[in-house]
Amino acid sequence: MSLCREVVTLQLGHYSNFVGTHWWNLQDASLCYDPDMPPGELQSDVLFREGLTRGGHVTYTPRLITLDLKGSLRTLKQEGSLYSTGQEPSTITWEGQIMTHKESPPAKNSFLQDLDKLDKGGLLVEPDFNTPSVPATHSPGGMVAMDTVNSNLERVHKFYKMEGSVMVWSDFLRLHLHPRTVSVINQYNHEGEAARLEAFSQGETLLQGSVLEDLEDRLHFFVEECDYLQGFQVLCDLADGFSGLGSKVTELLQDSYGGRGILTWGVAPVNHPDSSPIKELYHMMNFALGTVNLANHSSFFCPLTLRGSLGRRPSPSTVFPLVNYDSSLWYHSSSILALALDSMTVSYRLRYNSAPMWQLADALTVSGRKVVCAYGSVPFPIMQGTCLPDALSACGDVLPWKPLSACPELADGRCFGQSVTLKGLDRQRLVSPLAPGIQPSSTLHCARTGEEVLDTYIRSHYPSAPLVVQLVSTPSKLTPPFPQMFSSLLDPQGLIQRHPPTTAAGPAAVLAAPVLTSVQSSSAVGQMLAELQKACVSVEMRRSAPSFLCQGLEAGDLAENLEQLRVLAYHYRDDSGGTLRSSSEEEDDDDVD
């Protein structure tokens, strides 16, 4: 019997909740409620908890705490609807005349309206674009499996054009949340010009009093019901004051739950709708301060963004050959990061032979290099009727993945540690199906397992780097409301079609996608950190943005943090020809420097 090591997830900030909502939707789509089906490769109990409503109904909700600002929920009730009785308590004792002023609630989009229908046992209309039908699921005993919201969405697969209707993350949330999940910070507004959480120091000072008590209560609720808590995965906005709040939250986790893994993903959109030169300067400073402090208090820290860089004038956003996404839409960019995150978090969610969070962090944070970077091939380009060795050989000398951390790969073969995951390819495609007597076209075609194929390929680019490889055949199911923004070259399983469809055939929904990701520590991280540090120290904040220092951050504290960022970047310097140096040798270098 496999041991379930639970994880508590925290999402801090609005873009973190965009990424997290897509990520949880992917987890929800993969759940199977048929008791006759064999257990899957991934253990959902790591992330989800079982509970009971007041009516005695079994619930299955994320082990999640999410923080956001006033006005960020729209149609979502803070306490959710899963445990509600349907009756609003009345506290009015006045016997005189009462005048009621009632504000109309925000209108729900078509997707949320359909979810309400399904929750009440209703049916959806047929799909309005081409997609293969999904037959009803039968158990070995001949009984039809329980009809669920998942099965209805998968079977009908109605097309939702949500790009114009998504304003906040709850507009595309497809699963129910526990009443202890959503916490709203009422001191700051999500929209408007007044009371905005824009600076790192604002967030730092926020975690006290009622905000701290509320977070501690929620943490205790989710942690105390865990039998084998392995740690916390934290998604934290980097561009605004949540970077400061996140640094204090991770410090609290470190102090209160020592020995548990804390894997922190610092997320940032490509752009902000209300941006300005001053706000871009704020963002850059928040990136720098957040990186230093979140790394200090986490097992590892990984930026996640499709920005070209973390500076004020970033290079163009990351381009994926088989995805046509709009980088200005948070609904789009966050879905790509969530799909990659679904692959990168596989190692500590496996049902068998899982690697706990601390083990993954120890493998990547050699000699105190606690900032790592991510790369992803979303989706991984593989053609119908071919195998993994064919697809990797077709890439030539260029690695198939793209930057997910504003950290372009240096392609110098130097890496301190790397974790590579391929998710979504069935076992038959992992090795070459060559018949006996046929000469293999490459060393990859000689490999006998998928792990050997991937290991051989990665080591051809990183010969001396420590490497961990994971392969999971279970794909990420891209059921609604995941945006349909993929190339028309892909078939419903995310494979490149040998014969592209004609215009008359119309678009086909991509129902799944193979994804290849890498989380690594390399000299490229040092270069990215050094560039960010130089950009920050080149700005005289007292003159350019004095309001940033008026939020409680002293000029001396800012200078100290930027010096820590410089030292952190220095640790990634590798002038040893690719050979890893010991921590004692690096400490000697620091003394000289």
Salt bridges, closest charged atoms under 4 A:
ASP28 OD2 - ARG174 NE 2.97
GLU41 OE2 - ARG427 NH2 3.57
ASP68 OD2 - HIS14 ND1 2.78
ASP114 OD1 - LYS117 NZ 3.73
ASP114 OD2 - LYS158 NZ 3.02
ASP116 OD2 - LYS108 NZ 2.90
ASP119 OD2 - HIS176 NE2 3.23
ASP147 OD1 - ARG155 NH1 3.63
GLU154 OE1 - LYS477 NZ 3.63
GLU163 OE2 - HIS332 NE2 2.78
ASP171 OD1 - ARG74 NE 3.41
ASP214 OD2 - ARG218 NE 2.76
GLU225 OE2 - ARG49 NE 2.53
GLU251 OE1 - LYS248 NZ 3.41
ASP274 OD2 - ARG196 NH1 3.90
ASP274 OD2 - LYS279 NZ 3.34
GLU280 OE2 - HIS283 ND1 3.67
ASP342 OD1 - ARG349 NH2 2.98
ASP342 OD2 - LYS423 NZ 3.42
ASP390 OD1 - HIS445 NE2 2.63
ASP426 OD2 - ARG429 NE 3.52
ASP455 OD1 - ARG459 NE 2.99
GLU563 OE2 - ARG566 NH2 2.89
ASP575 OD2 - ARG573 NE 3.90
ASP575 OD1 - ARG581 NH1 3.52
GLU586 OE2 - ARG369 NH2 2.17
ASP589 OD2 - ARG573 NH2 3.84
ASP589 OD2 - ARG581 NH1 2.54
ASP590 OD2 - HIS571 NE2 3.79
ASP593 OD2 - ARG566 NH1 3.16
